[in-house]
Amino acid sequence: MQEDVDVIGLSILSGAHESICRRLVEELKKQKADIPVVVGGIIPAVDHEGLRALGVAAVFGPESPLGAVVETVRALASGQPIPENARPAPAGIAATRLDHTAICVKDIRASIALIEDILGQKAAHEEYVPAQKVDAAFFDFPNGASLELVCPRGNAGLEKFLEKRGDALHHLALRVKDIDAVLKRLDARGVPLVDKVGRPGARGHRVAFLHPKAFGGTLLELVEAHEEPST
């Protein structure tokens, strides 16, 4: 408190981050010291927003890139806004958009013909996905989202789904960046996951599923897709 500093950095491994940061911020206010505080350590992602609400300028978990920490400290020390590419990743999913909605079907050819007739457009993409043991077909829309038809070919889970419900809506999929980092944050929060790391999916993308309990009873897929070239 008696030093002339531009930024205060704390590395906290004890789990007492909330009480330590609260005491520090309160003491800074008493001293009328306008010094930004940056905190890093083994801090659950779910606690990041709480620390920011206390007045902590930036919070970094154990997975944070060192470069992001350095850029943040430099910006705060010079009174500049934190660069967008150095901002800590949000605690939640941070989806960029809806990727697709999927319908599980018993007969992929009949279902493709039905949807082509109803929509008045051809399927944009069809493939067999070995990693998931399914046939998949996609109908793409101008906003970037798609309708997926998925048919099991040895996928026991989907076969049971069809036995129980017949052809029906199966899951929603959200587009994300850095799927493994998203899954790591969700796992740290105790969010129930089907996959803890991304795996191969349709169209060459990496995918992962959250347990339906995580999303109000709806199976949710995360999709890390190839970036489309700008036009």
N, C-alpha and C positions, 0 to 999 in steps of 0.2 A: 504493500500500500504506500510505502514511502519512496518507492523508486519511480523514476520518470520513464514510463514504458508506454508503448503504443498499443500493444495487444497482450492480454494475459492468456496463456495456454495451459490447460490442465490435461494430464493423462491420468485417467481414473480407472483402476482395475478392481476396486473393492466392492462395487455394487452400491456404494453410498453416493452416487452421482447427484441425485436429487437434493439431498440435504447439504452436500458440500457446495453445490452451485447456488442454492438458495442463500446460504450464509455469505458466500462471496459477493453475490449481487447486492444483497442488503447492505453489506459493509461498504461497497463501492458507492452506493446511493448516499449513505451517511457521510462519506468523505467527499461527496459531490465530485467524484472522479468518473469522467465519461470515458471509460476504457473498455473496449469490446473484449468479450471473453469467448475463447474457442475451446471446446472440450472434445477429447478423443479417448477411446478405450473400449472395453468390453461393455458396451451400452446397448441394450435391446432396442431395436428400431422403433418399437411401440413407445419408447420413452423420449424419443427425439423431439417431438412436438411439445411435450411438457417442459423440456428444458428451454426450448426457444421461447415458450410462453413466460418463463421466469425472467427472460432477458438475455439469455445466452445467444451470442451472435451466430454461432455455427456449431454443429454437432457432427462428429464423425465416428462411425463404428469401425470395427476391426477390419472390415473388407474395403474400407475407403482407400482410393489411390493416394499415394504420398503426394503426387503432383497437385491434386485437388486441394490438399491441406495447405501446401506451400502457397499456391495461388490465392487462396482465401486469406491467409495471414498477411500476405503482401498487400492485398487490396484493402483489408481493414486497417493496416498500419498507415496507409497513405490516404485514408479517408475516402476511398473509392468503393463503388458497389461491388459485391462479390461477382466475378465473372460467371456467366450462365453455365459454362462447361465445368466450373469448379464447385458448383453448388452440390451439396450432399444429395444423394438419391433419396426420394421420398420414401416414407415407411411402407406405403401400400403398394398396390400393383402398378400404378402409374401407366395405365393402358393408353396407347396413342389413338386407338379407335376400335370399333367392332370389326373383327376379322371375318367371322362367318357364323351362321347358325346351321346346325347339323340335324338332319333327319335320318334315323336308322331305318333301313328298309330290308325286306326279305329278298326282293327281286330287283337287282340294280338296273337291268335292261328295261324292265317294264316301268320302273320309277323314272328313269331318265326320259323315256318316251312320253310319259304323262306330264312331267314338268316342262319339257320342251314344247308340248302342245299348249299348256296353260300359259306359259310365259311368252310364247312366240319367239323363242331364241334357242340356239343350240347350246349344249353343255360346252363350257370353255375349256375344261380340262378333265381327263379321266386317267386313273392309274390304279395299280395294285400297290399297297403300302406293306411291304414285308414285315417291318418292325411292329406293325399293329395288326397284321393278318386281316386286312380289310380291303375291299374295293371301294374307291372313292370317286365321286364326280362333283364338279363345281360349276355353278352358274354364277357368273360375275355381274356386278352392277356398277353403274357409273360412279357411285360414291366410294368405291373401293371395297365394299363388303361383298360377301358371297353367300350363296346357299349351297351347303354340302349335302350330298347323299352318301351315306356310308353303309356298306353291306358286309357283314362278317364272312370271312372265309377261313374258319378255324379259330376265330376269336370267341372264346367261351363266354366272356362277359356280355358281349353284344348278342350272342345267341340266346342267352337267358333273358336279356332285355326284350327281344322279339317274342319269345314264348310268353312272357308276362303281359306285354303291352301291345304287341303287334307293331306295324309301322307307326312311328311316333317321333316327336321332337326329342332329341337325345342330349344335345349340349349346346352351349354358347361358347364362342371363342373370342378372346380379346387379343389384340396385337400389342406386343411389348418389345422393349429393347433390353438386351442382356438378360435373357431368361434365367440363367443360373443365379445371378445376383438377386433377381426378384424372388426366386424360390428360397434363397438363403435368408432373405429378410422375413418372408412369410413364415418360414420354419422357426426362426428365432422368436417370432410372436406366438408360436404355438398353433398356427393355422393348420388344420388337417390337410395333408397333401397326399395325392396318389403317387406323384413323382417328385423326388427331391432334386433331380437334375433333368435338364432337357434331354429329349430323345428324338430320333428321326421321325418326321411326319410327312404328310403329303406335300407335294410341290417342292421337295428338298428343304423344307423349313424344319426348324427344331420346335418341339412342342412339349407340353407338360400339362397334367391335369390336377386340379384341386378336388378334394373330396366334396361331394354335394353338401355336407354339413358346413363347409366353409362359406357357402354362397346361398344360404337359405333354401337348401334342398335342390338346387340346380347344379348339374355337373358343369364345371367351368374349365375350359381349355385355354392355355396361354400359348401364343404363337410368336416365335421370333422369326420374322420373315426377312427375306433378302430385301434390301432397299431398292426400290424402283428408281431407275435413272430419271433425273429431272428433265422436263421437256420445255 
